[in-house]
Amino acid sequence: MAARTGASVGVAVTITVLGAFALGFFVTTMVFYGQAQRAKGDLASANDNYKQFVSNEQREHAVIRAILEEARADGNKTVVEYLAGNRSELLASITGDASTGMEQYRDRLNQLPDIAEGSLLDLVNKKNNEIDSLTERLTEADEQRREAQANAEREANRVALIEQDFNTSADAMRGNINDYSARVEYVEGTLDTVEGRLNQRIEQVLADSAAEVDQMQARLDDVTRDNNLLRDQVARLRGQGKNDRLQPLNEAELVDGRIDQVISADDEVLLSIGRKQKAVLGMTFAVYDNATDIRIDANTNEYQAGKAVIEIVEVEDDFSRARIIASSQGNPIIRGNVIANAVYDPKKTYKFVIDGLFDINGDGVATAYETEELEALIEQWGGKLVDDVVGDIDFVVLGEQPILPPPPGPGAPIATMQEYVRLQREIQRYDELLIRAEDASIPLLNANRLQTLIGDFPN
């Protein structure tokens, strides 16, 4: 009985111990399970937090591994600590403030010019190159400035020397001027004396000159009187032999050709003269009914104008074609009419002396230039120009006589005096040609007579 009781107690103790142990194991298990659940939750939270910094895939990247190695090498820092330190250091080096945020950094970065063209380092390098270039240019400019400053100092010293020399020369010139002033005063006094003597001499010379002029005028009067007597004698002698001389035909009245045919449809005519008769393209002719119409009008003392004017427009060997440039109403050109041009003759070359001023273009103003045009026209048409009335002159053609202005005063320029003398000589030549032509019975033609006898001055 006692043995069963002891066994039962042992069993009970064992069961109790086992129960306690089981209870303790259950409690321990529950505790471990709770801790495991909390650890699992912490692990999941840690994984979530870890993923915020780096994912499992990113951990395998070479860049992440390189950053990890650099962090371990830098005092066994964590990657975040290493990156945060580098970020602060980078921002501090770029912006000067380690607390600058990335958004602020981007805003300030976008404000930089030319940042879109490359990286920040490229921009820094570019700016450094520009700074180096500007520094070099600044150095050159500074050298030039120093050189210019040195030149300015040298120029200032040169100007100072010039001013010093000028002042010295001016002082010397002042002394000379004072000396010259004294001399001038002396010369003025001497000149007053000389002027009085010269005035007396001039009065004497003027008196002697007036007497000499009177003597010369008396001699001129005697010579003029003798010349007039001689001219009267020459005229009487010419008059005495006038009836014994064969009167030559007036060259201006000679007929030069005839109208062979009239082409009414074209206002043209055919002439009896051509290249063989020395007809010239552009030559003009006056047209008359017959040779007797070429005469001087007793009332006007001018040649009668022809009934038409023609101009040669085509020249052949034995004939010419001419256009009618002027004609008389009611008196048309017909076959057999005669033509005349004082310059032209198919059998000889006329010699002309030209003098005076002519109005060729019809503007009412006679000029020396138009005289030259007339001379060129006469030569073009076969005439020959001669300077003076000598030998076998055929015509003397005189235009308007030059007008002599009032004589210039004593103080006139030399050019004015020379022009006055030239005009005097031209007028004297004009008068001499007129007298000599009349004395030699050479036909005289003025501009109007010449224009009438050649038909017209061609424009």
Residue pairs with C-beta under 8 A, 6 or more apart in sequence:
53 79
53 80
54 64
54 79
58 64
59 65
64 79
67 79
67 82
67 83
68 79
70 82
71 77
71 78
71 79
71 81
71 82
71 83
74 82
77 85
88 98
89 98
91 97
91 98
91 99
91 100
91 105
92 98
94 105
94 120
95 104
95 105
95 108
100 108
109 115
109 120
112 120
112 123
114 123
114 126
115 123
117 123
118 126
234 439
250 443
251 342
251 345
251 350
251 394
251 395
251 443
252 294
252 303
252 340
252 342
252 395
252 443
252 445
252 449
252 453
253 291
253 294
253 295
253 340
254 340
254 345
255 291
255 294
255 338
255 339
255 340
256 273
256 285
256 338
256 339
256 340
256 341
256 344
256 345
256 346
257 271
257 272
257 273
257 277
257 285
257 338
257 339
257 346
258 271
258 272
258 336
258 337
258 338
258 339
259 269
259 270
259 271
259 272
259 287
259 333
259 334
259 335
259 336
259 337
259 338
259 339
260 269
260 270
260 271
260 272
260 319
260 335
261 269
261 270
261 335
262 269
262 332
262 333
262 334
262 335
263 269
263 270
266 323
267 323
267 324
268 313
268 321
268 322
268 323
268 324
269 310
269 321
269 322
269 324
269 333
270 319
270 320
270 321
270 322
271 279
271 285
271 310
271 312
271 319
271 320
271 321
271 322
271 339
272 319
273 279
273 319
273 320
273 346
274 315
274 316
274 317
274 318
274 319
274 320
275 315
275 316
275 317
275 318
276 317
276 318
277 346
278 344
278 346
278 382
279 312
279 315
279 320
279 344
279 346
280 312
280 315
280 344
280 380
280 381
280 382
281 312
281 313
281 314
281 315
282 311
282 312
282 380
282 458
283 311
283 312
283 341
283 344
283 381
284 309
284 310
284 311
284 312
284 325
284 341
284 454
284 455
284 456
284 458
285 309
285 310
285 312
285 322
285 339
285 340
285 341
285 344
285 454
285 455
286 305
286 306
286 308
286 309
286 339
286 340
286 341
286 452
286 453
286 454
286 455
287 306
287 307
287 308
287 309
287 310
287 333
287 337
287 338
287 339
287 455
288 294
288 306
288 307
288 337
288 338
288 339
288 340
289 307
289 331
289 337
289 338
290 337
290 338
291 338
293 304
293 306
294 303
294 304
294 338
294 340
294 453
295 303
295 304
296 302
296 303
296 304
297 303
297 304
302 448
302 449
302 452
303 449
303 452
303 453
304 452
305 452
306 340
306 452
306 455
307 327
307 328
307 331
307 333
307 337
308 324
308 326
308 327
308 328
308 333
309 324
309 325
309 326
309 327
309 455
309 456
310 322
310 323
310 324
310 325
310 333
310 339
310 455
311 322
311 323
311 325
311 455
311 458
312 320
312 321
312 322
313 321
313 322
313 323
314 320
314 321
315 321
324 333
325 455
325 456
326 455
326 456
327 333
340 453
341 381
341 453
341 454
341 455
342 350
342 395
342 445
342 449
342 450
342 453
342 454
343 350
343 352
343 377
343 378
343 381
343 382
343 383
343 454
344 350
344 381
344 382
344 383
345 382
349 382
349 383
349 384
350 382
350 383
350 384
350 394
350 395
351 383
351 384
351 385
351 386
351 391
351 392
351 393
351 394
351 395
352 378
352 383
352 384
352 385
352 386
352 393
352 394
352 395
352 396
352 397
353 385
353 386
353 387
353 388
353 389
353 393
353 395
353 396
353 397
353 433
353 437
354 371
354 374
354 375
354 378
354 385
354 397
354 399
355 396
355 397
355 398
355 399
355 429
355 430
355 433
356 366
356 371
356 398
356 399
356 400
356 401
356 402
356 430
357 366
357 367
357 368
357 370
357 371
357 399
357 400
357 401
357 402
358 366
358 367
358 370
358 371
358 373
358 374
358 399
358 400
358 447
359 365
359 366
359 367
359 370
359 399
359 400
359 447
360 370
360 373
360 374
360 377
360 457
361 370
361 457
361 459
362 457
366 399
366 400
366 447
371 399
374 397
374 399
374 457
375 385
377 457
377 458
378 385
379 385
386 393
388 433
389 396
389 433
389 436
389 437
389 440
389 442
393 437
393 440
393 442
394 442
394 443
395 442
395 443
395 444
395 445
396 433
396 434
396 437
396 442
396 443
396 444
396 445
397 444
397 445
397 446
397 447
397 450
398 430
398 433
398 434
398 444
398 445
398 446
399 446
399 447
400 447
401 427
401 430
402 423
402 426
402 427
402 430
403 423
404 420
404 423
404 424
404 427
405 420
405 423
407 420
408 416
408 417
408 420
434 444
437 444
438 444
445 453
451 457
